[in-house]
């Protein structure tokens, strides 16, 4: 049971990191389009 809880915890951290990274990419692309018009 301890291993399962640890894996759950790791999955949660990985998901949060992935979500945060995607959010950063999204906002940076928005700012790039705002500041550097095509």
ChimeraX attribute file (.defattr): number of C-alpha atoms within 10 A of each C-alpha:
attribute: neighborCount
match mode: 1-to-1
recipient: residues
	/A:1	6
	/A:2	7
	/A:3	8
	/A:4	9
	/A:5	10
	/A:6	11
	/A:7	12
	/A:8	12
	/A:9	12
	/A:10	12
	/A:11	12
	/A:12	12
	/A:13	12
	/A:14	12
	/A:15	12
	/A:16	12
	/A:17	12
	/A:18	12
	/A:19	12
	/A:20	12
	/A:21	11
	/A:22	12
	/A:23	12
	/A:24	12
	/A:25	12
	/A:26	12
	/A:27	11
	/A:28	12
	/A:29	12
	/A:30	12
	/A:31	11
	/A:32	12
	/A:33	11
	/A:34	10
	/A:35	9
	/A:36	8
	/A:37	6
	/A:38	6
